[in-house]
Amino acid sequence: MHYYSTLIAVADDCAASGGVIPSAKGGKKTVAVLQFEMIAGAPHGLTQADVLFETWLLRQDLPEEPSEEKRAELRARFFARSQACMRASPLPKTYGWGLLFDEHGRVALCPRDSAEYAQLVAAESGVTVLKAMRSKRA
């Protein structure tokens, strides 16, 4: 469940021509907004597991911030069952953001319309390129 030196490229059926900043819907932050804020706020600072768990935790509407012990228990329970990977994230599926994982497995955003993205997709950098999952069947 970890990616190293990998780009999760934008899905083939993504309509966004570049990186679009997701917005809240109905006054609540969506998964896309939460993931975008986390990754953009700490480029190459979080792993896939960190992003998935923190996204889930923030959407739980807990009455108070859990203690470190409770957080560890919740994290263990969260990962006790299988989870979708970041290839299923709305960022590369819908919003035009590539997800670039460094050699330590930490993620940063890479907009589809950037020179860096074009270079990475052209396989000129030695980074493994995987496509995000499509939103619709082929």
Contacts in CASP RR format, 6 or more apart in sequence:
PFRMAT RR
TARGET T0000
AUTHOR 0000-0000-0000
METHOD contacts of the structure
MODEL  1
MHYYSTLIAVADDCAASGGVIPSAKGGKKTVAVLQFEMIAGAPHGLTQAD
VLFETWLLRQDLPEEPSEEKRAELRARFFARSQACMRASPLPKTYGWGLL
FDEHGRVALCPRDSAEYAQLVAAESGVTVLKAMRSKRA
1 48 0 8 1.000
1 49 0 8 1.000
1 83 0 8 1.000
1 85 0 8 1.000
2 47 0 8 1.000
2 48 0 8 1.000
2 49 0 8 1.000
2 105 0 8 1.000
3 48 0 8 1.000
3 85 0 8 1.000
3 86 0 8 1.000
3 101 0 8 1.000
3 105 0 8 1.000
3 107 0 8 1.000
3 128 0 8 1.000
3 130 0 8 1.000
4 101 0 8 1.000
4 102 0 8 1.000
4 103 0 8 1.000
4 104 0 8 1.000
4 105 0 8 1.000
5 101 0 8 1.000
5 102 0 8 1.000
5 103 0 8 1.000
5 126 0 8 1.000
5 127 0 8 1.000
5 128 0 8 1.000
6 100 0 8 1.000
6 101 0 8 1.000
6 127 0 8 1.000
6 128 0 8 1.000
6 129 0 8 1.000
6 130 0 8 1.000
7 98 0 8 1.000
7 99 0 8 1.000
7 100 0 8 1.000
7 101 0 8 1.000
7 110 0 8 1.000
7 117 0 8 1.000
7 120 0 8 1.000
7 121 0 8 1.000
7 127 0 8 1.000
7 128 0 8 1.000
7 129 0 8 1.000
7 130 0 8 1.000
8 86 0 8 1.000
8 87 0 8 1.000
8 89 0 8 1.000
8 92 0 8 1.000
8 98 0 8 1.000
8 99 0 8 1.000
8 100 0 8 1.000
8 101 0 8 1.000
8 130 0 8 1.000
8 131 0 8 1.000
8 132 0 8 1.000
9 92 0 8 1.000
9 98 0 8 1.000
9 117 0 8 1.000
9 120 0 8 1.000
9 121 0 8 1.000
9 129 0 8 1.000
9 130 0 8 1.000
9 131 0 8 1.000
9 132 0 8 1.000
10 16 0 8 1.000
10 92 0 8 1.000
10 93 0 8 1.000
10 96 0 8 1.000
10 97 0 8 1.000
10 98 0 8 1.000
10 112 0 8 1.000
10 131 0 8 1.000
10 132 0 8 1.000
11 92 0 8 1.000
11 93 0 8 1.000
11 94 0 8 1.000
11 131 0 8 1.000
11 132 0 8 1.000
11 133 0 8 1.000
11 134 0 8 1.000
11 135 0 8 1.000
12 131 0 8 1.000
12 134 0 8 1.000
13 134 0 8 1.000
13 135 0 8 1.000
13 136 0 8 1.000
14 92 0 8 1.000
14 93 0 8 1.000
14 94 0 8 1.000
14 95 0 8 1.000
14 96 0 8 1.000
14 112 0 8 1.000
14 132 0 8 1.000
14 135 0 8 1.000
15 94 0 8 1.000
16 94 0 8 1.000
16 95 0 8 1.000
16 96 0 8 1.000
16 112 0 8 1.000
17 96 0 8 1.000
17 112 0 8 1.000
17 113 0 8 1.000
18 96 0 8 1.000
18 111 0 8 1.000
18 112 0 8 1.000
18 113 0 8 1.000
19 95 0 8 1.000
19 96 0 8 1.000
19 97 0 8 1.000
19 109 0 8 1.000
19 111 0 8 1.000
19 112 0 8 1.000
19 113 0 8 1.000
20 95 0 8 1.000
20 96 0 8 1.000
20 97 0 8 1.000
21 36 0 8 1.000
21 95 0 8 1.000
22 30 0 8 1.000
22 32 0 8 1.000
22 33 0 8 1.000
22 36 0 8 1.000
22 90 0 8 1.000
22 91 0 8 1.000
22 94 0 8 1.000
22 95 0 8 1.000
23 33 0 8 1.000
24 30 0 8 1.000
24 33 0 8 1.000
29 37 0 8 1.000
29 58 0 8 1.000
30 90 0 8 1.000
31 55 0 8 1.000
31 59 0 8 1.000
31 89 0 8 1.000
31 90 0 8 1.000
32 89 0 8 1.000
32 90 0 8 1.000
32 91 0 8 1.000
32 94 0 8 1.000
32 95 0 8 1.000
34 54 0 8 1.000
34 55 0 8 1.000
34 58 0 8 1.000
34 59 0 8 1.000
35 51 0 8 1.000
35 55 0 8 1.000
35 89 0 8 1.000
35 90 0 8 1.000
35 91 0 8 1.000
36 91 0 8 1.000
36 95 0 8 1.000
36 97 0 8 1.000
36 109 0 8 1.000
38 46 0 8 1.000
38 50 0 8 1.000
38 51 0 8 1.000
38 54 0 8 1.000
38 55 0 8 1.000
39 46 0 8 1.000
39 51 0 8 1.000
39 91 0 8 1.000
39 99 0 8 1.000
39 107 0 8 1.000
39 108 0 8 1.000
39 109 0 8 1.000
40 109 0 8 1.000
43 108 0 8 1.000
43 109 0 8 1.000
44 102 0 8 1.000
44 104 0 8 1.000
44 106 0 8 1.000
44 107 0 8 1.000
44 108 0 8 1.000
45 106 0 8 1.000
45 107 0 8 1.000
45 108 0 8 1.000
46 54 0 8 1.000
46 106 0 8 1.000
46 107 0 8 1.000
47 105 0 8 1.000
47 106 0 8 1.000
47 107 0 8 1.000
48 85 0 8 1.000
48 86 0 8 1.000
48 101 0 8 1.000
48 105 0 8 1.000
48 107 0 8 1.000
49 79 0 8 1.000
51 86 0 8 1.000
51 107 0 8 1.000
52 78 0 8 1.000
52 83 0 8 1.000
52 84 0 8 1.000
52 86 0 8 1.000
53 74 0 8 1.000
53 75 0 8 1.000
53 78 0 8 1.000
53 79 0 8 1.000
56 78 0 8 1.000
57 66 0 8 1.000
57 71 0 8 1.000
57 74 0 8 1.000
57 78 0 8 1.000
66 74 0 8 1.000
86 92 0 8 1.000
86 99 0 8 1.000
86 107 0 8 1.000
87 130 0 8 1.000
87 131 0 8 1.000
87 132 0 8 1.000
87 133 0 8 1.000
88 132 0 8 1.000
88 133 0 8 1.000
89 99 0 8 1.000
89 132 0 8 1.000
91 97 0 8 1.000
91 98 0 8 1.000
91 99 0 8 1.000
91 109 0 8 1.000
92 98 0 8 1.000
92 99 0 8 1.000
92 132 0 8 1.000
93 132 0 8 1.000
93 133 0 8 1.000
93 134 0 8 1.000
93 135 0 8 1.000
94 135 0 8 1.000
96 111 0 8 1.000
96 112 0 8 1.000
97 109 0 8 1.000
97 110 0 8 1.000
97 111 0 8 1.000
97 112 0 8 1.000
98 109 0 8 1.000
98 110 0 8 1.000
98 111 0 8 1.000
98 112 0 8 1.000
98 117 0 8 1.000
98 132 0 8 1.000
99 107 0 8 1.000
99 108 0 8 1.000
99 109 0 8 1.000
99 110 0 8 1.000
99 132 0 8 1.000
100 107 0 8 1.000
100 108 0 8 1.000
100 109 0 8 1.000
100 110 0 8 1.000
100 120 0 8 1.000
100 127 0 8 1.000
101 107 0 8 1.000
102 108 0 8 1.000
110 116 0 8 1.000
110 117 0 8 1.000
110 120 0 8 1.000
111 117 0 8 1.000
119 125 0 8 1.000
120 127 0 8 1.000
120 129 0 8 1.000
121 129 0 8 1.000
123 129 0 8 1.000
END
